[in-house]
Amino acid sequence: MKADSTRLPSVAADPDRIDPALRRMTFTLIIGALAVIFDTTIMSVAIDDLAGRMHASLATVQWVSTAYLLALATVMPAVGWLQAALGGKRLWIAALGLFLVGSLLCATAWNAPSLIVFRVVQGFGGGIMMVLMTTLIMQAAKGRNIGRIMSLITVPTALGPVLGPVIGGAILHLGDWRWIFLFNVPFCVVGAYLAARNLPRDRPGPRPRLDVVGMLLLSPGIAAVIYALTRIGGSEGPAGLTVGLPLVAGLALLLGYLGWALRRGPHALIDVRLFRHRALASSSVLVFLSGAALYGTMMLLPLYWQQVRGEDALGAALLLIPQGVGTLLSRSLAGRYMDRFGPRPVAIAAFTLTCAATVPFGFVTASTDNTALMAVLFVRGIGLGAAMITIMGAAFVGLKPEEIPQGSGISRVAQQIGGSAGTALLAVILQRTSTGARTPSALASGFGNAFWWATAFTAAAIPLCLLLPGRPGGQPPNRDTAPTKEPTEV
């Protein structure tokens, strides 16, 4: 209690200051989350290599990523219920332990099917962690300094695209593929130790009743839709049964859940009435579009350098570093401007910058100067980093503490589905526009068409930013001019 009382005066004296205990909690959660982010981005450059080393087809090994993605999406809706049942600290340590076990199992996999199964174990742990990290931090922040806090939360997301592909390329170049998964172990061990020390003890409340019907409708529905999206670029194409059947089934399950949740109200697995919050609804749409723009172009960019320019996996990863650096540099400034001016103007500026920096890739050729492309990527990273911070932070504006777990789950699911949809659509466009291309110039033209679609995703988000909240609390833009608080009468 003494520690809390000594902290309160400083917080009251400087309302923009993030409490040291909250910073410590954020750092603790980030250490564990880095394992999930690095694992995802490292695998993005390892699929082709794994197919050769495991003597399996590329279609089979692709399930190493697909199964992980489906497991992530399946568990995310249930995180709110799990947190209420176990408590945040226990659930975080348990999820981190599950991810550690999954990583160790993956490192011992003897063939592709066993690796796919063990990736599902990893995915369950990682899906819980990605939702729970945001939930715990936002609940502790109690609605204050959302922008600055989001700039801290997004550190793993910014570091992953910078370092993950480079680490993956180096591991595959120098060592055994099993080190891709063993690389996660130090983050899991240190993260669990710090969590046991630094996360506040929270006792679970009255054990809530699990919405079994909602779980059976929502989780399989999300998984089916994402599976269908991942199959669009397959040999059967968008009209194939492997796309149509799961897509129709998934949409039917989601519509069924919508009707069920409207009847259940706050007792549903995810209360869809939360979309009455304009901030959450608009943020979810923008997170979907930004996920499509982010993950879709993260698929296109290394392929362009590998297939058109002849770079290997490590070389392509190194060329992507400027975008990650730009993302890192924009975090702090974007968070402060969001807290001062609100999400709306910052998001408009960020998406406009991202869109403008994506346009040059629509003109790429087989001989476009790499230095110029890296400079454009740096600018794009600045815009994309600022956009992700503002729109993800905006989702929590106006939410009550008990609504934050579900809001966090909605935001993460929207990002996953958006990323899958963007990747699938851009893969189909690339496939159709580059089929039959026999020269680097013709292939580059196909990539240019796909990049124009990525630009369109980003441009579509700009007018939607007008629906985000404006200046917080009607405060003036300059806090130095804010009226001083009147002394309390005794």
KEDREN-126303 format. One record per residue (C-alpha): residue number from 0; residue in three letters; x, y, z. Coordinates in Angstrom, 1 decimal, m for minus. Example, Ala and Ser with C-alpha at 12.3 -4.5 7.8 and 13.67 -1.06 7.14 Angstrom:
<sites>
- 0:ALA:12.3:m4.5:7.8 $
- 1:SER:13.7:m1.1:7.1 $
</sites>
This chain:
<sites>
- 0:MET:0.0:0.0:0.0 $
- 1:LYS:2.8:2.4:0.7 $
- 2:ALA:4.2:1.9:m2.7 $
- 3:ASP:0.9:2.8:m4.2 $
- 4:SER:0.5:5.9:m2.1 $
- 5:THR:4.0:7.2:m3.0 $
- 6:ARG:3.2:6.8:m6.6 $
- 7:LEU:m0.1:8.6:m6.7 $
- 8:PRO:1.2:12.2:m6.2 $
- 9:SER:3.6:12.0:m9.2 $
- 10:VAL:0.8:10.6:m11.4 $
- 11:ALA:m1.5:13.4:m10.3 $
- 12:ALA:1.2:16.0:m10.9 $
- 13:ASP:2.0:14.8:m14.4 $
- 14:PRO:m1.1:13.1:m16.0 $
- 15:ASP:0.9:12.3:m19.1 $
- 16:ARG:3.4:10.2:m17.2 $
- 17:ILE:3.1:6.5:m17.5 $
- 18:ASP:3.3:4.8:m14.2 $
- 19:PRO:6.6:2.9:m13.6 $
- 20:ALA:4.7:m0.2:m12.5 $
- 21:LEU:2.8:m0.1:m15.8 $
- 22:ARG:6.0:0.2:m17.7 $
- 23:ARG:7.5:m2.8:m15.9 $
- 24:MET:4.4:m4.8:m16.6 $
- 25:THR:4.6:m3.8:m20.3 $
- 26:PHE:8.2:m4.8:m20.6 $
- 27:THR:7.5:m8.1:m18.9 $
- 28:LEU:4.7:m9.0:m21.3 $
- 29:ILE:6.7:m7.8:m24.4 $
- 30:ILE:9.6:m10.2:m23.6 $
- 31:GLY:7.2:m13.2:m23.8 $
- 32:ALA:5.3:m11.8:m26.8 $
- 33:LEU:8.6:m11.5:m28.8 $
- 34:ALA:8.7:m15.3:m28.9 $
- 35:VAL:5.4:m15.4:m30.7 $
- 36:ILE:6.2:m12.5:m33.1 $
- 37:PHE:9.7:m13.8:m34.0 $
- 38:ASP:8.3:m17.3:m34.5 $
- 39:THR:5.7:m16.1:m37.0 $
- 40:THR:8.1:m13.8:m39.0 $
- 41:ILE:11.0:m16.3:m39.0 $
- 42:MET:8.7:m19.0:m40.5 $
- 43:SER:7.8:m16.6:m43.4 $
- 44:VAL:11.2:m17.3:m45.0 $
- 45:ALA:11.6:m20.9:m44.0 $
- 46:ILE:8.7:m22.7:m45.8 $
- 47:ASP:10.7:m23.4:m49.0 $
- 48:ASP:13.7:m24.6:m47.1 $
- 49:LEU:11.6:m26.9:m44.8 $
- 50:ALA:10.0:m28.5:m47.8 $
- 51:GLY:13.5:m29.6:m49.1 $
- 52:ARG:14.9:m30.7:m45.8 $
- 53:MET:11.8:m32.7:m44.9 $
- 54:HIS:11.4:m34.2:m48.4 $
- 55:ALA:7.8:m33.1:m48.5 $
- 56:SER:5.8:m31.1:m51.1 $
- 57:LEU:5.4:m27.4:m50.7 $
- 58:ALA:1.7:m27.8:m50.4 $
- 59:THR:2.2:m30.1:m47.4 $
- 60:VAL:4.7:m27.9:m45.6 $
- 61:GLN:2.5:m24.8:m46.2 $
- 62:TRP:0.3:m26.3:m43.5 $
- 63:VAL:3.1:m25.6:m41.0 $
- 64:SER:2.0:m21.9:m41.3 $
- 65:THR:m1.7:m22.5:m42.0 $
- 66:ALA:m2.2:m24.8:m39.0 $
- 67:TYR:m0.5:m22.2:m36.7 $
- 68:LEU:m2.7:m19.4:m38.1 $
- 69:LEU:m5.9:m21.4:m37.6 $
- 70:ALA:m5.0:m22.3:m34.1 $
- 71:LEU:m4.3:m18.6:m33.3 $
- 72:ALA:m7.7:m17.6:m34.7 $
- 73:THR:m9.6:m20.4:m33.0 $
- 74:VAL:m8.5:m19.7:m29.4 $
- 75:MET:m8.7:m15.9:m29.6 $
- 76:PRO:m12.4:m15.5:m28.9 $
- 77:ALA:m12.2:m17.6:m25.7 $
- 78:VAL:m9.4:m15.5:m24.1 $
- 79:GLY:m11.9:m13.3:m22.2 $
- 80:TRP:m13.6:m16.3:m20.6 $
- 81:LEU:m10.2:m17.9:m19.8 $
- 82:GLN:m9.0:m14.7:m18.1 $
- 83:ALA:m12.1:m14.5:m16.0 $
- 84:ALA:m11.8:m18.2:m15.0 $
- 85:LEU:m8.0:m18.3:m14.3 $
- 86:GLY:m6.9:m14.7:m13.7 $
- 87:GLY:m4.6:m12.8:m16.0 $
- 88:LYS:m1.3:m13.7:m14.4 $
- 89:ARG:m2.0:m17.4:m14.3 $
- 90:LEU:m3.3:m17.5:m17.8 $
- 91:TRP:m0.3:m15.6:m19.1 $
- 92:ILE:2.2:m17.9:m17.5 $
- 93:ALA:0.2:m21.0:m18.6 $
- 94:ALA:0.0:m19.7:m22.2 $
- 95:LEU:3.7:m18.9:m22.2 $
- 96:GLY:4.4:m22.4:m21.0 $
- 97:LEU:2.2:m23.9:m23.7 $
- 98:PHE:4.0:m22.0:m26.3 $
- 99:LEU:7.3:m23.2:m24.9 $
- 100:VAL:6.2:m26.8:m24.9 $
- 101:GLY:5.0:m26.4:m28.5 $
- 102:SER:8.4:m24.9:m29.5 $
- 103:LEU:10.3:m27.8:m28.0 $
- 104:LEU:8.0:m30.3:m29.7 $
- 105:CYS:8.5:m28.6:m33.0 $
- 106:ALA:12.2:m28.8:m32.6 $
- 107:THR:11.9:m32.6:m32.2 $
- 108:ALA:9.5:m33.1:m35.1 $
- 109:TRP:10.5:m36.1:m37.3 $
- 110:ASN:8.4:m35.3:m40.3 $
- 111:ALA:6.0:m32.7:m41.8 $
- 112:PRO:2.8:m34.1:m40.2 $
- 113:SER:4.3:m34.1:m36.7 $
- 114:LEU:5.6:m30.6:m37.2 $
- 115:ILE:2.1:m29.4:m38.3 $
- 116:VAL:0.5:m30.9:m35.2 $
- 117:PHE:3.1:m29.3:m32.9 $
- 118:ARG:2.5:m26.0:m34.5 $
- 119:VAL:m1.1:m26.2:m33.5 $
- 120:VAL:0.1:m26.4:m29.8 $
- 121:GLN:2.2:m23.4:m30.4 $
- 122:GLY:m0.7:m21.5:m32.0 $
- 123:PHE:m3.0:m22.1:m29.1 $
- 124:GLY:m0.4:m20.6:m26.7 $
- 125:GLY:0.4:m17.7:m29.0 $
- 126:GLY:m3.2:m16.8:m29.7 $
- 127:ILE:m3.9:m16.5:m26.0 $
- 128:MET:m0.8:m14.4:m25.4 $
- 129:MET:m1.4:m11.9:m28.2 $
- 130:VAL:m4.9:m11.0:m27.0 $
- 131:LEU:m4.1:m11.2:m23.3 $
- 132:MET:m1.1:m8.9:m23.5 $
- 133:THR:m3.2:m6.0:m24.8 $
- 134:THR:m6.0:m6.8:m22.4 $
- 135:LEU:m3.8:m6.7:m19.3 $
- 136:ILE:m2.0:m3.5:m20.2 $
- 137:MET:m5.1:m1.7:m21.2 $
- 138:GLN:m6.9:m2.7:m18.0 $
- 139:ALA:m4.0:m1.5:m15.9 $
- 140:ALA:m3.8:1.8:m17.8 $
- 141:LYS:m7.5:2.5:m17.0 $
- 142:GLY:m8.0:4.5:m20.2 $
- 143:ARG:m5.1:6.9:m19.7 $
- 144:ASN:m2.4:7.6:m22.3 $
- 145:ILE:m3.7:5.0:m24.7 $
- 146:GLY:m1.5:6.3:m27.6 $
- 147:ARG:1.8:6.1:m25.6 $
- 148:ILE:0.9:2.7:m24.2 $
- 149:MET:0.1:1.4:m27.7 $
- 150:SER:3.5:2.6:m28.8 $
- 151:LEU:5.0:0.3:m26.2 $
- 152:ILE:2.6:m2.7:m26.9 $
- 153:THR:3.5:m2.6:m30.6 $
- 154:VAL:7.2:m3.0:m30.0 $
- 155:PRO:7.1:m6.8:m30.8 $
- 156:THR:5.0:m6.1:m33.9 $
- 157:ALA:7.6:m3.6:m35.1 $
- 158:LEU:10.6:m5.7:m34.3 $
- 159:GLY:9.3:m8.9:m35.8 $
- 160:PRO:9.4:m7.8:m39.5 $
- 161:VAL:12.8:m6.1:m39.0 $
- 162:LEU:14.7:m9.0:m37.3 $
- 163:GLY:12.6:m12.1:m37.8 $
- 164:PRO:13.3:m12.7:m41.5 $
- 165:VAL:16.9:m11.8:m41.0 $
- 166:ILE:17.3:m14.3:m38.1 $
- 167:GLY:15.4:m16.9:m40.1 $
- 168:GLY:17.6:m16.5:m43.1 $
- 169:ALA:20.8:m16.6:m40.9 $
- 170:ILE:19.6:m19.8:m39.1 $
- 171:LEU:18.8:m21.6:m42.3 $
- 172:HIS:22.1:m20.4:m43.9 $
- 173:LEU:24.3:m21.4:m40.9 $
- 174:GLY:22.5:m24.1:m38.9 $
- 175:ASP:19.8:m26.6:m38.6 $
- 176:TRP:16.1:m25.7:m39.1 $
- 177:ARG:15.3:m26.9:m35.6 $
- 178:TRP:17.0:m23.7:m34.2 $
- 179:ILE:14.1:m21.8:m35.7 $
- 180:PHE:12.0:m23.1:m32.8 $
- 181:LEU:14.7:m23.4:m30.2 $
- 182:PHE:15.3:m19.7:m30.7 $
- 183:ASN:12.0:m19.1:m28.8 $
- 184:VAL:13.2:m20.9:m25.6 $
- 185:PRO:15.1:m18.0:m24.0 $
- 186:PHE:12.2:m15.6:m24.5 $
- 187:CYS:9.8:m18.0:m23.0 $
- 188:VAL:12.0:m18.9:m20.0 $
- 189:VAL:12.9:m15.2:m19.2 $
- 190:GLY:9.4:m14.1:m19.9 $
- 191:ALA:7.9:m16.6:m17.5 $
- 192:TYR:10.4:m15.6:m14.8 $
- 193:LEU:9.6:m11.9:m15.2 $
- 194:ALA:5.9:m12.6:m15.2 $
- 195:ALA:6.1:m14.5:m11.9 $
- 196:ARG:7.9:m11.6:m10.4 $
- 197:ASN:6.3:m8.5:m12.0 $
- 198:LEU:2.7:m9.2:m12.9 $
- 199:PRO:0.2:m8.3:m10.2 $
- 200:ARG:m1.6:m11.0:m8.5 $
- 201:ASP:m5.2:m11.1:m9.6 $
- 202:ARG:m7.7:m13.5:m8.2 $
- 203:PRO:m10.2:m14.9:m10.7 $
- 204:GLY:m13.8:m13.8:m10.0 $
- 205:PRO:m16.8:m16.0:m9.9 $
- 206:ARG:m16.3:m18.6:m12.5 $
- 207:PRO:m18.3:m17.6:m15.5 $
- 208:ARG:m20.3:m20.1:m17.5 $
- 209:LEU:m18.7:m20.9:m20.9 $
- 210:ASP:m20.9:m20.0:m23.8 $
- 211:VAL:m20.5:m23.5:m25.4 $
- 212:VAL:m22.9:m22.9:m28.3 $
- 213:GLY:m21.1:m19.6:m29.1 $
- 214:MET:m17.7:m21.3:m29.0 $
- 215:LEU:m18.9:m24.0:m31.3 $
- 216:LEU:m20.2:m21.4:m33.8 $
- 217:LEU:m17.6:m18.6:m33.6 $
- 218:SER:m14.3:m20.4:m33.4 $
- 219:PRO:m14.9:m22.9:m36.2 $
- 220:GLY:m16.5:m20.1:m38.2 $
- 221:ILE:m13.4:m17.9:m38.0 $
- 222:ALA:m11.1:m20.9:m38.7 $
- 223:ALA:m13.1:m22.0:m41.7 $
- 224:VAL:m13.1:m18.5:m43.3 $
- 225:ILE:m9.4:m18.1:m42.7 $
- 226:TYR:m8.7:m21.6:m44.1 $
- 227:ALA:m10.7:m20.7:m47.2 $
- 228:LEU:m8.8:m17.5:m47.7 $
- 229:THR:m5.5:m19.4:m47.4 $
- 230:ARG:m6.6:m21.8:m50.2 $
- 231:ILE:m7.6:m19.1:m52.7 $
- 232:GLY:m4.1:m19.1:m54.2 $
- 233:GLY:m4.1:m22.9:m54.6 $
- 234:SER:m4.2:m25.0:m57.7 $
- 235:GLU:m8.1:m25.0:m57.8 $
- 236:GLY:m8.3:m21.3:m57.7 $
- 237:PRO:m10.9:m19.1:m56.0 $
- 238:ALA:m13.8:m21.2:m57.5 $
- 239:GLY:m12.6:m24.5:m56.2 $
- 240:LEU:m14.4:m26.6:m53.6 $
- 241:THR:m11.5:m26.3:m51.2 $
- 242:VAL:m12.3:m22.6:m51.1 $
- 243:GLY:m16.1:m22.5:m51.6 $
- 244:LEU:m17.2:m25.1:m49.1 $
- 245:PRO:m15.2:m23.9:m46.1 $
- 246:LEU:m16.0:m20.2:m47.0 $
- 247:VAL:m19.8:m20.8:m47.1 $
- 248:ALA:m19.7:m23.0:m44.0 $
- 249:GLY:m17.6:m20.4:m42.1 $
- 250:LEU:m19.9:m17.5:m43.1 $
- 251:ALA:m23.0:m19.6:m42.1 $
- 252:LEU:m21.4:m20.3:m38.7 $
- 253:LEU:m20.6:m16.6:m38.2 $
- 254:LEU:m24.2:m15.6:m39.1 $
- 255:GLY:m25.5:m18.2:m36.7 $
- 256:TYR:m23.3:m16.8:m34.0 $
- 257:LEU:m24.5:m13.3:m34.7 $
- 258:GLY:m28.1:m14.4:m34.1 $
- 259:TRP:m27.1:m16.4:m31.0 $
- 260:ALA:m25.0:m13.5:m29.6 $
- 261:LEU:m27.8:m11.0:m30.0 $
- 262:ARG:m30.1:m13.2:m28.0 $
- 263:ARG:m27.4:m13.9:m25.3 $
- 264:GLY:m26.3:m10.3:m24.9 $
- 265:PRO:m23.5:m9.8:m22.4 $
- 266:HIS:m23.4:m13.6:m21.7 $
- 267:ALA:m22.3:m14.4:m25.2 $
- 268:LEU:m18.7:m15.5:m25.8 $
- 269:ILE:m18.1:m12.1:m27.6 $
- 270:ASP:m20.8:m9.5:m27.0 $
- 271:VAL:m21.5:m8.2:m30.5 $
- 272:ARG:m23.4:m5.3:m29.0 $
- 273:LEU:m20.0:m3.8:m28.3 $
- 274:PHE:m20.0:m2.7:m32.0 $
- 275:ARG:m22.4:0.0:m30.8 $
- 276:HIS:m19.2:1.8:m29.7 $
- 277:ARG:m18.3:3.7:m32.9 $
- 278:ALA:m14.7:3.7:m32.0 $
- 279:LEU:m14.5:m0.1:m31.7 $
- 280:ALA:m16.5:m0.6:m34.9 $
- 281:SER:m14.5:1.8:m37.0 $
- 282:SER:m11.3:0.6:m35.5 $
- 283:SER:m12.1:m3.0:m36.4 $
- 284:VAL:m12.7:m2.2:m40.0 $
- 285:LEU:m9.5:m0.2:m40.2 $
- 286:VAL:m7.5:m3.0:m38.5 $
- 287:PHE:m8.9:m5.4:m41.1 $
- 288:LEU:m7.8:m3.1:m44.0 $
- 289:SER:m4.4:m2.4:m42.4 $
- 290:GLY:m3.9:m6.1:m41.8 $
- 291:ALA:m4.5:m6.7:m45.5 $
- 292:ALA:m2.1:m4.0:m46.4 $
- 293:LEU:0.6:m5.1:m44.0 $
- 294:TYR:0.6:m8.9:m44.4 $
- 295:GLY:m0.3:m8.8:m48.1 $
- 296:THR:2.7:m6.6:m48.9 $
- 297:MET:4.9:m8.5:m46.5 $
- 298:MET:4.2:m11.5:m48.8 $
- 299:LEU:4.8:m9.5:m52.0 $
- 300:LEU:8.0:m7.6:m51.1 $
- 301:PRO:10.4:m10.6:m50.5 $
- 302:LEU:8.9:m12.5:m53.5 $
- 303:TYR:9.6:m9.5:m55.7 $
- 304:TRP:13.3:m9.4:m54.7 $
- 305:GLN:13.6:m13.2:m54.9 $
- 306:GLN:11.8:m13.9:m58.1 $
- 307:VAL:12.5:m10.8:m60.1 $
- 308:ARG:15.8:m9.6:m58.7 $
- 309:GLY:17.4:m13.0:m57.9 $
- 310:GLU:18.0:m12.3:m54.2 $
- 311:ASP:18.1:m15.2:m51.7 $
- 312:ALA:16.0:m15.3:m48.5 $
- 313:LEU:18.6:m13.5:m46.4 $
- 314:GLY:19.2:m10.8:m49.0 $
- 315:ALA:15.5:m10.1:m49.4 $
- 316:ALA:15.1:m9.9:m45.6 $
- 317:LEU:17.9:m7.4:m45.4 $
- 318:LEU:16.3:m5.2:m48.0 $
- 319:LEU:13.1:m5.1:m45.9 $
- 320:ILE:14.8:m3.6:m42.8 $
- 321:PRO:14.1:0.0:m43.6 $
- 322:GLN:10.4:m0.5:m43.4 $
- 323:GLY:10.8:m2.0:m39.9 $
- 324:VAL:13.1:0.8:m38.8 $
- 325:GLY:10.5:3.4:m39.9 $
- 326:THR:7.9:1.6:m38.0 $
- 327:LEU:10.0:1.6:m34.8 $
- 328:LEU:10.8:5.3:m35.2 $
- 329:SER:7.2:6.4:m35.6 $
- 330:ARG:5.8:4.7:m32.5 $
- 331:SER:6.6:7.2:m29.8 $
- 332:LEU:5.6:10.3:m31.8 $
- 333:ALA:2.4:8.7:m33.1 $
- 334:GLY:1.4:7.7:m29.6 $
- 335:ARG:2.0:11.2:m28.2 $
- 336:TYR:0.0:12.9:m31.0 $
- 337:MET:m2.8:10.4:m30.5 $
- 338:ASP:m3.1:11.3:m26.8 $
- 339:ARG:m3.0:15.0:m27.6 $
- 340:PHE:m5.1:15.3:m30.8 $
- 341:GLY:m7.1:12.0:m30.8 $
- 342:PRO:m6.9:9.0:m33.2 $
- 343:ARG:m8.7:10.6:m36.1 $
- 344:PRO:m6.2:13.2:m37.4 $
- 345:VAL:m3.2:11.0:m36.7 $
- 346:ALA:m4.8:8.0:m38.5 $
- 347:ILE:m5.7:10.1:m41.6 $
- 348:ALA:m2.1:11.4:m41.8 $
- 349:ALA:m0.6:8.0:m41.3 $
- 350:PHE:m2.8:6.2:m43.9 $
- 351:THR:m2.2:9.0:m46.4 $
- 352:LEU:1.6:8.7:m45.9 $
- 353:THR:1.4:4.8:m46.2 $
- 354:CYS:m0.7:5.1:m49.3 $
- 355:ALA:1.7:7.6:m51.0 $
- 356:ALA:4.7:5.4:m50.1 $
- 357:THR:3.0:2.3:m51.6 $
- 358:VAL:2.3:4.0:m55.0 $
- 359:PRO:6.0:3.8:m56.2 $
- 360:PHE:5.9:0.0:m56.0 $
- 361:GLY:3.1:0.0:m58.6 $
- 362:PHE:5.8:1.1:m61.1 $
- 363:VAL:8.5:m1.4:m60.1 $
- 364:THR:10.5:m2.9:m62.9 $
- 365:ALA:13.3:m5.6:m63.1 $
- 366:SER:15.9:m2.8:m62.7 $
- 367:THR:14.4:m0.4:m60.2 $
- 368:ASP:17.1:1.0:m58.0 $
- 369:ASN:17.1:m0.8:m54.7 $
- 370:THR:18.3:2.3:m52.8 $
- 371:ALA:15.2:4.2:m53.9 $
- 372:LEU:12.9:1.3:m53.0 $
- 373:MET:14.5:1.1:m49.5 $
- 374:ALA:14.0:4.8:m49.0 $
- 375:VAL:10.3:4.5:m49.9 $
- 376:LEU:10.0:1.5:m47.6 $
- 377:PHE:11.4:3.6:m44.7 $
- 378:VAL:8.7:6.2:m45.3 $
- 379:ARG:6.0:3.5:m45.6 $
- 380:GLY:7.1:2.0:m42.3 $
- 381:ILE:6.7:5.4:m40.6 $
- 382:GLY:3.1:5.7:m41.9 $
- 383:LEU:2.2:2.1:m41.3 $
- 384:GLY:3.6:2.1:m37.7 $
- 385:ALA:1.7:5.3:m36.8 $
- 386:ALA:m1.5:3.9:m38.4 $
- 387:MET:m1.4:0.6:m36.4 $
- 388:ILE:m0.8:2.4:m33.1 $
- 389:THR:m3.7:4.8:m33.6 $
- 390:ILE:m6.3:2.4:m34.9 $
- 391:MET:m5.6:m0.4:m32.4 $
- 392:GLY:m5.6:2.1:m29.6 $
- 393:ALA:m8.8:3.7:m30.8 $
- 394:ALA:m10.6:0.4:m30.2 $
- 395:PHE:m10.4:0.8:m26.5 $
- 396:VAL:m11.7:4.4:m26.3 $
- 397:GLY:m14.8:4.4:m24.2 $
- 398:LEU:m14.7:0.7:m23.3 $
- 399:LYS:m15.3:m0.2:m19.6 $
- 400:PRO:m12.6:m2.4:m18.0 $
- 401:GLU:m14.8:m5.5:m18.1 $
- 402:GLU:m15.3:m4.9:m21.9 $
- 403:ILE:m11.6:m4.6:m22.7 $
- 404:PRO:m10.9:m8.4:m23.0 $
- 405:GLN:m13.6:m8.8:m25.7 $
- 406:GLY:m12.6:m5.6:m27.4 $
- 407:SER:m9.0:m6.9:m27.6 $
- 408:GLY:m10.2:m10.2:m29.0 $
- 409:ILE:m12.3:m8.5:m31.7 $
- 410:SER:m9.4:m6.3:m32.7 $
- 411:ARG:m6.9:m9.2:m33.0 $
- 412:VAL:m9.4:m11.4:m34.9 $
- 413:ALA:m10.1:m8.6:m37.3 $
- 414:GLN:m6.3:m8.2:m37.9 $
- 415:GLN:m5.9:m12.0:m38.5 $
- 416:ILE:m8.8:m12.2:m41.0 $
- 417:GLY:m7.7:m9.0:m42.7 $
- 418:GLY:m4.1:m10.3:m43.0 $
- 419:SER:m5.3:m13.6:m44.4 $
- 420:ALA:m7.7:m11.9:m46.9 $
- 421:GLY:m5.1:m9.5:m48.1 $
- 422:THR:m2.5:m12.2:m48.5 $
- 423:ALA:m4.9:m14.4:m50.4 $
- 424:LEU:m6.2:m11.7:m52.7 $
- 425:LEU:m2.8:m10.4:m53.6 $
- 426:ALA:m1.5:m13.9:m54.2 $
- 427:VAL:m4.3:m14.6:m56.6 $
- 428:ILE:m3.8:m11.2:m58.4 $
- 429:LEU:0.0:m11.9:m58.6 $
- 430:GLN:m0.6:m15.4:m59.9 $
- 431:ARG:m3.1:m14.4:m62.6 $
- 432:THR:m1.1:m11.3:m63.8 $
- 433:SER:2.2:m13.1:m63.9 $
- 434:THR:1.1:m16.5:m65.3 $
- 435:GLY:3.2:m17.2:m68.4 $
- 436:ALA:5.7:m14.4:m67.7 $
- 437:ARG:9.0:m15.7:m68.9 $
- 438:THR:11.2:m12.6:m68.4 $
- 439:PRO:12.0:m10.6:m65.3 $
- 440:SER:10.3:m7.5:m66.9 $
- 441:ALA:7.1:m9.4:m67.5 $
- 442:LEU:7.1:m10.8:m64.0 $
- 443:ALA:7.8:m7.4:m62.5 $
- 444:SER:4.7:m6.1:m64.3 $
- 445:GLY:2.6:m8.7:m62.4 $
- 446:PHE:4.1:m7.6:m59.1 $
- 447:GLY:3.3:m3.9:m60.0 $
- 448:ASN:m0.4:m4.8:m60.5 $
- 449:ALA:m0.5:m6.6:m57.1 $
- 450:PHE:1.1:m3.5:m55.5 $
- 451:TRP:m1.6:m1.3:m57.0 $
- 452:TRP:m4.2:m3.4:m55.2 $
- 453:ALA:m2.3:m3.1:m51.9 $
- 454:THR:m2.4:0.7:m52.5 $
- 455:ALA:m6.1:0.5:m52.9 $
- 456:PHE:m6.5:m1.3:m49.6 $
- 457:THR:m4.7:1.6:m47.9 $
- 458:ALA:m6.5:4.3:m49.8 $
- 459:ALA:m9.9:2.8:m48.8 $
- 460:ALA:m9.0:3.2:m45.1 $
- 461:ILE:m8.4:7.0:m45.4 $
- 462:PRO:m12.1:8.1:m45.5 $
- 463:LEU:m13.0:5.5:m42.8 $
- 464:CYS:m10.6:7.3:m40.4 $
- 465:LEU:m13.2:10.1:m40.2 $
- 466:LEU:m15.3:7.7:m38.0 $
- 467:LEU:m12.6:7.5:m35.4 $
- 468:PRO:m12.8:9.6:m32.2 $
- 469:GLY:m11.5:13.1:m32.4 $
- 470:ARG:m9.7:15.1:m29.7 $
- 471:PRO:m9.9:13.2:m26.3 $
- 472:GLY:m12.3:14.8:m23.8 $
- 473:GLY:m12.5:18.0:m25.8 $
- 474:GLN:m9.2:19.1:m24.4 $
- 475:PRO:m7.2:21.8:m26.2 $
- 476:PRO:m4.4:20.5:m28.5 $
- 477:ASN:m1.7:22.0:m26.4 $
- 478:ARG:m1.7:20.8:m22.8 $
- 479:ASP:0.3:23.8:m21.8 $
- 480:THR:m2.7:26.0:m22.5 $
- 481:ALA:m5.1:23.7:m20.6 $
- 482:PRO:m6.9:25.5:m17.8 $
- 483:THR:m5.5:24.9:m14.4 $
- 484:LYS:m7.5:22.9:m12.0 $
- 485:GLU:m9.3:24.9:m9.3 $
- 486:PRO:m8.2:24.2:m5.7 $
- 487:THR:m10.6:22.0:m3.9 $
- 488:GLU:m12.5:23.8:m1.2 $
- 489:VAL:m12.2:22.5:2.3 $
</sites>
